[in-house]
Amino acid sequence: MHEYVVSVVDSLHNISPTEWDSLAADNPTLKHAFLQSMIDASCTTAETGWLPQFITLSREIDGKPCLVGAVPMYMKGNSYGEYVFDWAWAEAYERAGLDYFPKLLVAVPFTPCGGTRIMAHTPADREILISALLQIARQSEVSSVHVLFPNEHEHAALIAAGFMSRASVQFHWSNLGTGSEKYESFDDFLATMSHDKRKKIKQERRKVSEAGISFEQKTGAAITEADWDFFHRCYTKTYHAHFSTPYLNRTFFKQIGERMSENILLILAKKDGVSIAASLNLFNATTLFGRYWGTTEFHSGLHFETCYYQTLEFCIERGIQLFEGGAQGQHKLARGFLPKTCHSAHWLKEPRFAHAVEDFLRRETGGVETYVNELNESNPFKKTEDVADHSVEKMFLQ
């Protein structure tokens, strides 16, 4: 193995978790345990429209073959669970008598979180993987390749290789505090917000407290089988309430609970000692990814407390820098989450449609930019001079 070897595999069972995770940049959504658990639980299969086709790149190092690059790729038979919507593109293909599916998708299934997608230790290895990705697409019966939420360096490399860029908006919270310091408490965070937004959050939290609801933040081994049973019940109930089918099953949640519990935060809302709501989050030392939530009964403000305020308290206590709130949800703006422009990269094999999509994306990007500017005008935080005044006041009170 003096040369690079590119392979396509439908499972990670024969790949070292240590080698794979070394490429994942400590992102829990890309961990060997997370992706393999979806496979083992039959969540990502040809039947669900998510057939794993992971690209691996190996070469000899110190006399033995080593994994130096990988791409979490899937052969898609539909566009469910992606969070970057291309249904209109599929309909246009159908009207023209062409097949849009199957397509190739580079992403984390059912997870609109950012991170590395062309997983490689060096730019040279990344270039080899991008070339392999395009070669596979050209030689197979797929209409297109889509890379969702890559990091900035990968996005630039994909555009240079001929992909088209698409912009979308998410809402992220940053643990900025005053100056270079992080927030010391939730009240410290609230103090940076405008008066009306601060008042609204306090009112929402007070309603939940007055309803007699308390919360537990559980991580690692503290999460019991009963907790997982309850969370799964909430998760499926939420999907069914929206007339949708849950993507993930109890087996998957059991497996990530066993395989990567150190990356899991489960928040339980309780009334009279009985769990009534739950939210599931993934985290590492720097970033928390909000994922799923559900409830068995309605209480005003319960969703915001369970999904946002309790989680923000966890981030502040742990010194976690970033909270990715996921796709959509303009209501997050009033709760301290600011708009973040994210990107995806797209390559279409059919030139006629590639030109049409390129024109569409050019116009769509302008709309996204306008939307972000409008959101920023509704920034929930105090003006800069007000924040500075608060910082000075805080120094005198210490």
Secondary structure, 3 states (H helix, E strand, C coil): CCCCEEEEECCCCCCCHHHHHHHCCCCHHHCHHHHHHHHHCCCCCCCCCEEECEEEEEEEECCEEEEEEEECEEEECCCCCCCCCCHHHHHHHHHCCCCCCCEEEECCCCCCCCCCCCEECCHHHHHHHHHHHHHHHHHCCCCEEEEECCCHHHHHHHHHCCCEEEEEEEEEEECCCCCCCCCCCHHHHHCCECHHHHHHHHHHHHHHHHCCEEEEEEEHHHCCHHHHHHHHHHHHHHHHHCCCCCCCCHHHHHHHHHHCHHHEEEEEEEECCEEEEEEEEEECCCEEEEEEEEECCCCCCHHHHHHHHHHHHHHHHHCCCEEEEEECCHHHHHHCCEEEEEEEEEEECCHHHHHHHHHHHHHHHHHHHHHHHHHHHCCCECCHHHHHHHHHHHHHHC
